[in-house]
Amino acid sequence: MIEKEKLEKRELSKYGDLFTLEEFKNDCLEGYFNNYDGTGLYSDGVYEYGNPWENTARPSDFISGKNRTDFSHVVWFNK
């Protein structure tokens, strides 16, 4: 896992939907998102971190409990 401080940091996108970690996890568990629906990036609610090739917030990670916990939000980009 890449440390948060070493990830690229950008202003939140105007195109993504911002969810708290808990909201996103619950939506993944309910089947609203899967790995093929789009791409998620971890966020602190102000910035998004990484890019679609690193630090992705994958629904399968949330379902299996392997998601990162050092961020408070996920920015989700539907396909």
PDB file with one MODEL, atoms N, CA, C and O in Angstrom:
MODEL        1
ATOM      1  N   MET A   1       0.847  -1.181   0.000  1.00  0.00           N
ATOM      2  CA  MET A   1       0.000   0.000   0.000  1.00  0.00           C
ATOM      3  C   MET A   1       0.891   1.243   0.000  1.00  0.00           C
ATOM      4  O   MET A   1       1.844   1.349   0.772  1.00  0.00           O
ATOM      5  N   ILE A   2       0.557   2.166  -0.877  1.00  0.00           N
ATOM      6  CA  ILE A   2       1.300   3.424  -0.965  1.00  0.00           C
ATOM      7  C   ILE A   2       0.832   4.346   0.155  1.00  0.00           C
ATOM      8  O   ILE A   2      -0.368   4.501   0.386  1.00  0.00           O
ATOM      9  N   GLU A   3       1.784   4.952   0.843  1.00  0.00           N
ATOM     10  CA  GLU A   3       1.438   5.865   1.937  1.00  0.00           C
ATOM     11  C   GLU A   3       0.672   7.073   1.400  1.00  0.00           C
ATOM     12  O   GLU A   3       0.951   7.568   0.308  1.00  0.00           O
ATOM     13  N   LYS A   4      -0.282   7.527   2.174  1.00  0.00           N
ATOM     14  CA  LYS A   4      -1.134   8.656   1.786  1.00  0.00           C
ATOM     15  C   LYS A   4      -0.314   9.869   1.375  1.00  0.00           C
ATOM     16  O   LYS A   4      -0.640  10.536   0.393  1.00  0.00           O
ATOM     17  N   GLU A   5       0.746  10.159   2.119  1.00  0.00           N
ATOM     18  CA  GLU A   5       1.566  11.345   1.862  1.00  0.00           C
ATOM     19  C   GLU A   5       2.305  11.269   0.530  1.00  0.00           C
ATOM     20  O   GLU A   5       2.708  12.300  -0.008  1.00  0.00           O
ATOM     21  N   LYS A   6       2.489  10.065  -0.009  1.00  0.00           N
ATOM     22  CA  LYS A   6       3.229   9.892  -1.257  1.00  0.00           C
ATOM     23  C   LYS A   6       2.326   9.844  -2.484  1.00  0.00           C
ATOM     24  O   LYS A   6       2.814   9.776  -3.612  1.00  0.00           O
ATOM     25  N   LEU A   7       1.023   9.880  -2.273  1.00  0.00           N
ATOM     26  CA  LEU A   7       0.082   9.820  -3.382  1.00  0.00           C
ATOM     27  C   LEU A   7      -0.133  11.200  -3.988  1.00  0.00           C
ATOM     28  O   LEU A   7      -0.051  12.219  -3.301  1.00  0.00           O
ATOM     29  N   GLU A   8      -0.407  11.213  -5.274  1.00  0.00           N
ATOM     30  CA  GLU A   8      -0.763  12.459  -5.953  1.00  0.00           C
ATOM     31  C   GLU A   8      -2.056  12.986  -5.342  1.00  0.00           C
ATOM     32  O   GLU A   8      -3.002  12.224  -5.144  1.00  0.00           O
ATOM     33  N   LYS A   9      -2.105  14.285  -5.040  1.00  0.00           N
ATOM     34  CA  LYS A   9      -3.269  14.904  -4.408  1.00  0.00           C
ATOM     35  C   LYS A   9      -3.843  15.944  -5.363  1.00  0.00           C
ATOM     36  O   LYS A   9      -3.109  16.795  -5.865  1.00  0.00           O
ATOM     37  N   ARG A  10      -5.151  15.883  -5.618  1.00  0.00           N
ATOM     38  CA  ARG A  10      -5.819  16.822  -6.514  1.00  0.00           C
ATOM     39  C   ARG A  10      -7.110  17.331  -5.891  1.00  0.00           C
ATOM     40  O   ARG A  10      -7.693  16.688  -5.017  1.00  0.00           O
ATOM     41  N   GLU A  11      -7.544  18.494  -6.356  1.00  0.00           N
ATOM     42  CA  GLU A  11      -8.859  19.004  -5.970  1.00  0.00           C
ATOM     43  C   GLU A  11      -9.906  17.966  -6.349  1.00  0.00           C
ATOM     44  O   GLU A  11      -9.716  17.213  -7.304  1.00  0.00           O
ATOM     45  N   LEU A  12     -11.001  17.921  -5.614  1.00  0.00           N
ATOM     46  CA  LEU A  12     -12.073  16.980  -5.935  1.00  0.00           C
ATOM     47  C   LEU A  12     -12.605  17.239  -7.336  1.00  0.00           C
ATOM     48  O   LEU A  12     -12.785  18.387  -7.742  1.00  0.00           O
ATOM     49  N   SER A  13     -12.851  16.179  -8.055  1.00  0.00           N
ATOM     50  CA  SER A  13     -13.405  16.266  -9.398  1.00  0.00           C
ATOM     51  C   SER A  13     -14.853  16.734  -9.343  1.00  0.00           C
ATOM     52  O   SER A  13     -15.579  16.427  -8.397  1.00  0.00           O
ATOM     53  N   LYS A  14     -15.264  17.474 -10.354  1.00  0.00           N
ATOM     54  CA  LYS A  14     -16.661  17.894 -10.459  1.00  0.00           C
ATOM     55  C   LYS A  14     -17.533  16.777 -11.032  1.00  0.00           C
ATOM     56  O   LYS A  14     -18.760  16.877 -11.018  1.00  0.00           O
ATOM     57  N   TYR A  15     -16.908  15.721 -11.530  1.00  0.00           N
ATOM     58  CA  TYR A  15     -17.635  14.658 -12.205  1.00  0.00           C
ATOM     59  C   TYR A  15     -17.908  13.447 -11.324  1.00  0.00           C
ATOM     60  O   TYR A  15     -18.789  12.646 -11.637  1.00  0.00           O
ATOM     61  N   GLY A  16     -17.191  13.301 -10.257  1.00  0.00           N
ATOM     62  CA  GLY A  16     -17.376  12.140  -9.384  1.00  0.00           C
ATOM     63  C   GLY A  16     -18.400  12.402  -8.302  1.00  0.00           C
ATOM     64  O   GLY A  16     -18.734  13.550  -8.010  1.00  0.00           O
ATOM     65  N   ASP A  17     -18.895  11.334  -7.712  1.00  0.00           N
ATOM     66  CA  ASP A  17     -19.817  11.409  -6.583  1.00  0.00           C
ATOM     67  C   ASP A  17     -19.053  11.101  -5.302  1.00  0.00           C
ATOM     68  O   ASP A  17     -18.344  10.098  -5.221  1.00  0.00           O
ATOM     69  N   LEU A  18     -19.197  11.966  -4.302  1.00  0.00           N
ATOM     70  CA  LEU A  18     -18.471  11.830  -3.044  1.00  0.00           C
ATOM     71  C   LEU A  18     -19.319  11.076  -2.025  1.00  0.00           C
ATOM     72  O   LEU A  18     -20.466  11.442  -1.767  1.00  0.00           O
ATOM     73  N   PHE A  19     -18.744  10.019  -1.449  1.00  0.00           N
ATOM     74  CA  PHE A  19     -19.394   9.207  -0.429  1.00  0.00           C
ATOM     75  C   PHE A  19     -18.474   9.113   0.784  1.00  0.00           C
ATOM     76  O   PHE A  19     -17.252   9.116   0.635  1.00  0.00           O
ATOM     77  N   THR A  20     -19.047   9.029   1.977  1.00  0.00           N
ATOM     78  CA  THR A  20     -18.220   8.665   3.125  1.00  0.00           C
ATOM     79  C   THR A  20     -17.842   7.189   2.956  1.00  0.00           C
ATOM     80  O   THR A  20     -18.484   6.463   2.196  1.00  0.00           O
ATOM     81  N   LEU A  21     -16.804   6.752   3.663  1.00  0.00           N
ATOM     82  CA  LEU A  21     -16.419   5.344   3.578  1.00  0.00           C
ATOM     83  C   LEU A  21     -17.590   4.446   3.965  1.00  0.00           C
ATOM     84  O   LEU A  21     -17.834   3.430   3.314  1.00  0.00           O
ATOM     85  N   GLU A  22     -18.304   4.809   5.003  1.00  0.00           N
ATOM     86  CA  GLU A  22     -19.421   3.997   5.477  1.00  0.00           C
ATOM     87  C   GLU A  22     -20.542   3.925   4.436  1.00  0.00           C
ATOM     88  O   GLU A  22     -21.093   2.852   4.191  1.00  0.00           O
ATOM     89  N   GLU A  23     -20.879   5.066   3.822  1.00  0.00           N
ATOM     90  CA  GLU A  23     -21.905   5.077   2.774  1.00  0.00           C
ATOM     91  C   GLU A  23     -21.497   4.187   1.605  1.00  0.00           C
ATOM     92  O   GLU A  23     -22.288   3.384   1.109  1.00  0.00           O
ATOM     93  N   PHE A  24     -20.242   4.346   1.175  1.00  0.00           N
ATOM     94  CA  PHE A  24     -19.768   3.576   0.030  1.00  0.00           C
ATOM     95  C   PHE A  24     -19.759   2.079   0.351  1.00  0.00           C
ATOM     96  O   PHE A  24     -20.171   1.260  -0.471  1.00  0.00           O
ATOM     97  N   LYS A  25     -19.290   1.731   1.539  1.00  0.00           N
ATOM     98  CA  LYS A  25     -19.263   0.317   1.942  1.00  0.00           C
ATOM     99  C   LYS A  25     -20.668  -0.264   1.959  1.00  0.00           C
ATOM    100  O   LYS A  25     -20.898  -1.351   1.429  1.00  0.00           O
ATOM    101  N   ASN A  26     -21.599   0.445   2.557  1.00  0.00           N
ATOM    102  CA  ASN A  26     -22.981  -0.041   2.615  1.00  0.00           C
ATOM    103  C   ASN A  26     -23.566  -0.219   1.216  1.00  0.00           C
ATOM    104  O   ASN A  26     -24.255  -1.205   0.953  1.00  0.00           O
ATOM    105  N   ASP A  27     -23.294   0.734   0.315  1.00  0.00           N
ATOM    106  CA  ASP A  27     -23.792   0.630  -1.056  1.00  0.00           C
ATOM    107  C   ASP A  27     -23.159  -0.558  -1.783  1.00  0.00           C
ATOM    108  O   ASP A  27     -23.826  -1.222  -2.577  1.00  0.00           O
ATOM    109  N   CYS A  28     -21.890  -0.826  -1.522  1.00  0.00           N
ATOM    110  CA  CYS A  28     -21.227  -1.992  -2.125  1.00  0.00           C
ATOM    111  C   CYS A  28     -21.843  -3.282  -1.597  1.00  0.00           C
ATOM    112  O   CYS A  28     -22.105  -4.209  -2.364  1.00  0.00           O
ATOM    113  N   LEU A  29     -22.073  -3.340  -0.296  1.00  0.00           N
ATOM    114  CA  LEU A  29     -22.669  -4.534   0.307  1.00  0.00           C
ATOM    115  C   LEU A  29     -24.090  -4.775  -0.192  1.00  0.00           C
ATOM    116  O   LEU A  29     -24.537  -5.918  -0.283  1.00  0.00           O
ATOM    117  N   GLU A  30     -24.794  -3.700  -0.515  1.00  0.00           N
ATOM    118  CA  GLU A  30     -26.159  -3.821  -1.042  1.00  0.00           C
ATOM    119  C   GLU A  30     -26.173  -4.158  -2.531  1.00  0.00           C
ATOM    120  O   GLU A  30     -27.232  -4.432  -3.095  1.00  0.00           O
ATOM    121  N   GLY A  31     -24.990  -4.138  -3.174  1.00  0.00           N
ATOM    122  CA  GLY A  31     -24.903  -4.492  -4.586  1.00  0.00           C
ATOM    123  C   GLY A  31     -25.064  -3.338  -5.550  1.00  0.00           C
ATOM    124  O   GLY A  31     -25.220  -3.555  -6.751  1.00  0.00           O
ATOM    125  N   TYR A  32     -25.028  -2.101  -5.042  1.00  0.00           N
ATOM    126  CA  TYR A  32     -25.189  -0.941  -5.924  1.00  0.00           C
ATOM    127  C   TYR A  32     -23.961  -0.679  -6.779  1.00  0.00           C
ATOM    128  O   TYR A  32     -24.080  -0.103  -7.860  1.00  0.00           O
ATOM    129  N   PHE A  33     -22.780  -1.088  -6.321  1.00  0.00           N
ATOM    130  CA  PHE A  33     -21.539  -0.884  -7.065  1.00  0.00           C
ATOM    131  C   PHE A  33     -20.790  -2.204  -7.174  1.00  0.00           C
ATOM    132  O   PHE A  33     -20.808  -3.017  -6.249  1.00  0.00           O
ATOM    133  N   ASN A  34     -20.137  -2.410  -8.300  1.00  0.00           N
ATOM    134  CA  ASN A  34     -19.196  -3.516  -8.441  1.00  0.00           C
ATOM    135  C   ASN A  34     -17.974  -3.002  -9.191  1.00  0.00           C
ATOM    136  O   ASN A  34     -17.973  -1.870  -9.675  1.00  0.00           O
ATOM    137  N   ASN A  35     -16.946  -3.818  -9.290  1.00  0.00           N
ATOM    138  CA  ASN A  35     -15.675  -3.377  -9.880  1.00  0.00           C
ATOM    139  C   ASN A  35     -15.798  -2.970 -11.344  1.00  0.00           C
ATOM    140  O   ASN A  35     -14.916  -2.294 -11.874  1.00  0.00           O
ATOM    141  N   TYR A  36     -16.871  -3.370 -11.995  1.00  0.00           N
ATOM    142  CA  TYR A  36     -17.025  -3.097 -13.423  1.00  0.00           C
ATOM    143  C   TYR A  36     -17.888  -1.876 -13.702  1.00  0.00           C
ATOM    144  O   TYR A  36     -18.032  -1.474 -14.857  1.00  0.00           O
ATOM    145  N   ASP A  37     -18.468  -1.276 -12.657  1.00  0.00           N
ATOM    146  CA  ASP A  37     -19.350  -0.118 -12.819  1.00  0.00           C
ATOM    147  C   ASP A  37     -18.614   1.186 -13.050  1.00  0.00           C
ATOM    148  O   ASP A  37     -19.164   2.116 -13.641  1.00  0.00           O
ATOM    149  N   GLY A  38     -17.378   1.262 -12.590  1.00  0.00           N
ATOM    150  CA  GLY A  38     -16.636   2.517 -12.676  1.00  0.00           C
ATOM    151  C   GLY A  38     -15.353   2.433 -11.884  1.00  0.00           C
ATOM    152  O   GLY A  38     -14.801   1.352 -11.682  1.00  0.00           O
ATOM    153  N   THR A  39     -14.878   3.593 -11.436  1.00  0.00           N
ATOM    154  CA  THR A  39     -13.623   3.686 -10.693  1.00  0.00           C
ATOM    155  C   THR A  39     -13.818   4.564  -9.471  1.00  0.00           C
ATOM    156  O   THR A  39     -14.495   5.590  -9.541  1.00  0.00           O
ATOM    157  N   GLY A  40     -13.233   4.169  -8.359  1.00  0.00           N
ATOM    158  CA  GLY A  40     -13.283   4.970  -7.146  1.00  0.00           C
ATOM    159  C   GLY A  40     -11.889   5.384  -6.721  1.00  0.00           C
ATOM    160  O   GLY A  40     -10.932   4.623  -6.867  1.00  0.00           O
ATOM    161  N   LEU A  41     -11.779   6.590  -6.195  1.00  0.00           N
ATOM    162  CA  LEU A  41     -10.529   7.084  -5.614  1.00  0.00           C
ATOM    163  C   LEU A  41     -10.785   7.440  -4.161  1.00  0.00           C
ATOM    164  O   LEU A  41     -11.850   7.954  -3.817  1.00  0.00           O
ATOM    165  N   TYR A  42      -9.822   7.169  -3.323  1.00  0.00           N
ATOM    166  CA  TYR A  42      -9.938   7.549  -1.918  1.00  0.00           C
ATOM    167  C   TYR A  42      -9.798   9.059  -1.784  1.00  0.00           C
ATOM    168  O   TYR A  42      -9.137   9.708  -2.594  1.00  0.00           O
ATOM    169  N   SER A  43     -10.422   9.602  -0.760  1.00  0.00           N
ATOM    170  CA  SER A  43     -10.460  11.052  -0.550  1.00  0.00           C
ATOM    171  C   SER A  43     -10.516  11.352   0.940  1.00  0.00           C
ATOM    172  O   SER A  43     -10.879  10.507   1.758  1.00  0.00           O
ATOM    173  N   ASP A  44     -10.143  12.586   1.261  1.00  0.00           N
ATOM    174  CA  ASP A  44     -10.321  13.062   2.635  1.00  0.00           C
ATOM    175  C   ASP A  44     -11.523  14.005   2.729  1.00  0.00           C
ATOM    176  O   ASP A  44     -11.728  14.658   3.752  1.00  0.00           O
ATOM    177  N   GLY A  45     -12.309  14.070   1.661  1.00  0.00           N
ATOM    178  CA  GLY A  45     -13.472  14.952   1.620  1.00  0.00           C
ATOM    179  C   GLY A  45     -13.160  16.301   1.012  1.00  0.00           C
ATOM    180  O   GLY A  45     -14.074  17.048   0.665  1.00  0.00           O
ATOM    181  N   VAL A  46     -11.877  16.629   0.876  1.00  0.00           N
ATOM    182  CA  VAL A  46     -11.443  17.892   0.281  1.00  0.00           C
ATOM    183  C   VAL A  46     -10.634  17.632  -0.988  1.00  0.00           C
ATOM    184  O   VAL A  46     -10.779  18.335  -1.988  1.00  0.00           O
ATOM    185  N   TYR A  47      -9.778  16.609  -0.931  1.00  0.00           N
ATOM    186  CA  TYR A  47      -8.924  16.234  -2.064  1.00  0.00           C
ATOM    187  C   TYR A  47      -9.153  14.774  -2.402  1.00  0.00           C
ATOM    188  O   TYR A  47      -9.594  13.991  -1.562  1.00  0.00           O
ATOM    189  N   GLU A  48      -8.846  14.415  -3.648  1.00  0.00           N
ATOM    190  CA  GLU A  48      -8.812  13.009  -4.034  1.00  0.00           C
ATOM    191  C   GLU A  48      -7.359  12.629  -4.234  1.00  0.00           C
ATOM    192  O   GLU A  48      -6.536  13.461  -4.618  1.00  0.00           O
ATOM    193  N   TYR A  49      -7.050  11.384  -3.975  1.00  0.00           N
ATOM    194  CA  TYR A  49      -5.663  10.930  -3.962  1.00  0.00           C
ATOM    195  C   TYR A  49      -5.449   9.810  -4.963  1.00  0.00           C
ATOM    196  O   TYR A  49      -6.290   8.926  -5.124  1.00  0.00           O
ATOM    197  N   GLY A  50      -4.299   9.865  -5.634  1.00  0.00           N
ATOM    198  CA  GLY A  50      -3.932   8.823  -6.578  1.00  0.00           C
ATOM    199  C   GLY A  50      -4.492   9.090  -7.960  1.00  0.00           C
ATOM    200  O   GLY A  50      -4.818  10.224  -8.311  1.00  0.00           O
ATOM    201  N   ASN A  51      -4.596   8.029  -8.730  1.00  0.00           N
ATOM    202  CA  ASN A  51      -5.167   8.078 -10.063  1.00  0.00           C
ATOM    203  C   ASN A  51      -5.820   6.733 -10.324  1.00  0.00           C
ATOM    204  O   ASN A  51      -5.696   5.829  -9.498  1.00  0.00           O
ATOM    205  N   PRO A  52      -6.512   6.567 -11.444  1.00  0.00           N
ATOM    206  CA  PRO A  52      -7.230   5.306 -11.671  1.00  0.00           C
ATOM    207  C   PRO A  52      -6.352   4.056 -11.722  1.00  0.00           C
ATOM    208  O   PRO A  52      -6.884   2.946 -11.754  1.00  0.00           O
ATOM    209  N   TRP A  53      -5.038   4.199 -11.730  1.00  0.00           N
ATOM    210  CA  TRP A  53      -4.142   3.039 -11.788  1.00  0.00           C
ATOM    211  C   TRP A  53      -3.492   2.734 -10.447  1.00  0.00           C
ATOM    212  O   TRP A  53      -2.827   1.708 -10.308  1.00  0.00           O
ATOM    213  N   GLU A  54      -3.670   3.610  -9.453  1.00  0.00           N
ATOM    214  CA  GLU A  54      -3.136   3.357  -8.121  1.00  0.00           C
ATOM    215  C   GLU A  54      -4.114   3.905  -7.093  1.00  0.00           C
ATOM    216  O   GLU A  54      -4.835   4.868  -7.355  1.00  0.00           O
ATOM    217  N   ASN A  55      -4.130   3.295  -5.947  1.00  0.00           N
ATOM    218  CA  ASN A  55      -4.981   3.757  -4.853  1.00  0.00           C
ATOM    219  C   ASN A  55      -6.463   3.738  -5.199  1.00  0.00           C
ATOM    220  O   ASN A  55      -7.210   4.595  -4.725  1.00  0.00           O
ATOM    221  N   THR A  56      -6.898   2.807  -5.993  1.00  0.00           N
ATOM    222  CA  THR A  56      -8.311   2.760  -6.339  1.00  0.00           C
ATOM    223  C   THR A  56      -9.131   2.171  -5.204  1.00  0.00           C
ATOM    224  O   THR A  56      -8.681   1.282  -4.480  1.00  0.00           O
ATOM    225  N   ALA A  57     -10.336   2.684  -5.068  1.00  0.00           N
ATOM    226  CA  ALA A  57     -11.292   2.182  -4.078  1.00  0.00           C
ATOM    227  C   ALA A  57     -12.213   1.209  -4.806  1.00  0.00           C
ATOM    228  O   ALA A  57     -13.210   1.610  -5.406  1.00  0.00           O
ATOM    229  N   ARG A  58     -11.867  -0.069  -4.744  1.00  0.00           N
ATOM    230  CA  ARG A  58     -12.632  -1.089  -5.462  1.00  0.00           C
ATOM    231  C   ARG A  58     -13.751  -1.631  -4.580  1.00  0.00           C
ATOM    232  O   ARG A  58     -13.521  -1.952  -3.415  1.00  0.00           O
ATOM    233  N   PRO A  59     -14.953  -1.735  -5.124  1.00  0.00           N
ATOM    234  CA  PRO A  59     -16.058  -2.286  -4.337  1.00  0.00           C
ATOM    235  C   PRO A  59     -15.744  -3.655  -3.737  1.00  0.00           C
ATOM    236  O   PRO A  59     -16.162  -3.938  -2.614  1.00  0.00           O
ATOM    237  N   SER A  60     -15.025  -4.502  -4.453  1.00  0.00           N
ATOM    238  CA  SER A  60     -14.708  -5.830  -3.906  1.00  0.00           C
ATOM    239  C   SER A  60     -13.852  -5.725  -2.649  1.00  0.00           C
ATOM    240  O   SER A  60     -13.957  -6.574  -1.764  1.00  0.00           O
ATOM    241  N   ASP A  61     -13.010  -4.701  -2.555  1.00  0.00           N
ATOM    242  CA  ASP A  61     -12.211  -4.508  -1.341  1.00  0.00           C
ATOM    243  C   ASP A  61     -13.105  -4.142  -0.153  1.00  0.00           C
ATOM    244  O   ASP A  61     -12.862  -4.586   0.969  1.00  0.00           O
ATOM    245  N   PHE A  62     -14.126  -3.341  -0.400  1.00  0.00           N
ATOM    246  CA  PHE A  62     -15.046  -2.957   0.675  1.00  0.00           C
ATOM    247  C   PHE A  62     -15.890  -4.151   1.115  1.00  0.00           C
ATOM    248  O   PHE A  62     -16.178  -4.310   2.301  1.00  0.00           O
ATOM    249  N   ILE A  63     -16.280  -4.978   0.171  1.00  0.00           N
ATOM    250  CA  ILE A  63     -17.081  -6.155   0.503  1.00  0.00           C
ATOM    251  C   ILE A  63     -16.267  -7.152   1.324  1.00  0.00           C
ATOM    252  O   ILE A  63     -16.788  -7.775   2.249  1.00  0.00           O
ATOM    253  N   SER A  64     -14.992  -7.298   0.982  1.00  0.00           N
ATOM    254  CA  SER A  64     -14.142  -8.260   1.695  1.00  0.00           C
ATOM    255  C   SER A  64     -13.474  -7.667   2.935  1.00  0.00           C
ATOM    256  O   SER A  64     -12.790  -8.387   3.662  1.00  0.00           O
ATOM    257  N   GLY A  65     -13.659  -6.366   3.192  1.00  0.00           N
ATOM    258  CA  GLY A  65     -13.061  -5.723   4.358  1.00  0.00           C
ATOM    259  C   GLY A  65     -11.600  -5.362   4.183  1.00  0.00           C
ATOM    260  O   GLY A  65     -10.903  -5.127   5.171  1.00  0.00           O
ATOM    261  N   LYS A  66     -11.114  -5.311   2.938  1.00  0.00           N
ATOM    262  CA  LYS A  66      -9.714  -4.992   2.663  1.00  0.00           C
ATOM    263  C   LYS A  66      -9.518  -3.552   2.196  1.00  0.00           C
ATOM    264  O   LYS A  66      -8.464  -3.217   1.656  1.00  0.00           O
ATOM    265  N   ASN A  67     -10.509  -2.710   2.397  1.00  0.00           N
ATOM    266  CA  ASN A  67     -10.402  -1.310   1.984  1.00  0.00           C
ATOM    267  C   ASN A  67      -9.505  -0.524   2.926  1.00  0.00           C
ATOM    268  O   ASN A  67      -9.295  -0.910   4.076  1.00  0.00           O
ATOM    269  N   ARG A  68      -8.987   0.575   2.426  1.00  0.00           N
ATOM    270  CA  ARG A  68      -8.155   1.451   3.255  1.00  0.00           C
ATOM    271  C   ARG A  68      -9.037   2.155   4.275  1.00  0.00           C
ATOM    272  O   ARG A  68     -10.211   2.427   4.023  1.00  0.00           O
ATOM    273  N   THR A  69      -8.455   2.442   5.419  1.00  0.00           N
ATOM    274  CA  THR A  69      -9.196   3.135   6.474  1.00  0.00           C
ATOM    275  C   THR A  69      -8.538   4.462   6.852  1.00  0.00           C
ATOM    276  O   THR A  69      -8.981   5.135   7.782  1.00  0.00           O
ATOM    277  N   ASP A  70      -7.478   4.837   6.127  1.00  0.00           N
ATOM    278  CA  ASP A  70      -6.795   6.093   6.433  1.00  0.00           C
ATOM    279  C   ASP A  70      -7.367   7.262   5.638  1.00  0.00           C
ATOM    280  O   ASP A  70      -6.791   8.350   5.641  1.00  0.00           O
ATOM    281  N   PHE A  71      -8.484   7.053   4.963  1.00  0.00           N
ATOM    282  CA  PHE A  71      -9.215   8.108   4.267  1.00  0.00           C
ATOM    283  C   PHE A  71     -10.638   8.105   4.806  1.00  0.00           C
ATOM    284  O   PHE A  71     -11.087   7.110   5.375  1.00  0.00           O
ATOM    285  N   SER A  72     -11.346   9.210   4.629  1.00  0.00           N
ATOM    286  CA  SER A  72     -12.707   9.311   5.149  1.00  0.00           C
ATOM    287  C   SER A  72     -13.776   9.184   4.068  1.00  0.00           C
ATOM    288  O   SER A  72     -14.951   8.987   4.377  1.00  0.00           O
ATOM    289  N   HIS A  73     -13.376   9.296   2.804  1.00  0.00           N
ATOM    290  CA  HIS A  73     -14.341   9.325   1.710  1.00  0.00           C
ATOM    291  C   HIS A  73     -13.844   8.542   0.492  1.00  0.00           C
ATOM    292  O   HIS A  73     -12.679   8.155   0.400  1.00  0.00           O
ATOM    293  N   VAL A  74     -14.776   8.326  -0.434  1.00  0.00           N
ATOM    294  CA  VAL A  74     -14.481   7.769  -1.752  1.00  0.00           C
ATOM    295  C   VAL A  74     -15.152   8.671  -2.775  1.00  0.00           C
ATOM    296  O   VAL A  74     -16.300   9.079  -2.600  1.00  0.00           O
ATOM    297  N   VAL A  75     -14.423   8.978  -3.851  1.00  0.00           N
ATOM    298  CA  VAL A  75     -15.001   9.666  -5.000  1.00  0.00           C
ATOM    299  C   VAL A  75     -15.235   8.589  -6.059  1.00  0.00           C
ATOM    300  O   VAL A  75     -14.295   7.922  -6.489  1.00  0.00           O
ATOM    301  N   TRP A  76     -16.486   8.425  -6.474  1.00  0.00           N
ATOM    302  CA  TRP A  76     -16.838   7.369  -7.414  1.00  0.00           C
ATOM    303  C   TRP A  76     -17.155   7.973  -8.772  1.00  0.00           C
ATOM    304  O   TRP A  76     -17.904   8.944  -8.882  1.00  0.00           O
ATOM    305  N   PHE A  77     -16.562   7.371  -9.816  1.00  0.00           N
ATOM    306  CA  PHE A  77     -16.758   7.787 -11.195  1.00  0.00           C
ATOM    307  C   PHE A  77     -17.440   6.648 -11.942  1.00  0.00           C
ATOM    308  O   PHE A  77     -16.805   5.631 -12.224  1.00  0.00           O
ATOM    309  N   ASN A  78     -18.726   6.798 -12.270  1.00  0.00           N
ATOM    310  CA  ASN A  78     -19.426   5.780 -13.063  1.00  0.00           C
ATOM    311  C   ASN A  78     -18.879   5.752 -14.465  1.00  0.00           C
ATOM    312  O   ASN A  78     -18.403   6.762 -14.982  1.00  0.00           O
ATOM    313  N   LYS A  79     -18.952   4.575 -15.084  1.00  0.00           N
ATOM    314  CA  LYS A  79     -18.549   4.460 -16.495  1.00  0.00           C
ATOM    315  C   LYS A  79     -19.543   5.144 -17.380  1.00  0.00           C
ATOM    316  O   LYS A  79     -19.377   5.156 -18.600  1.00  0.00           O
TER     317      LYS A  79
ENDMDL
END
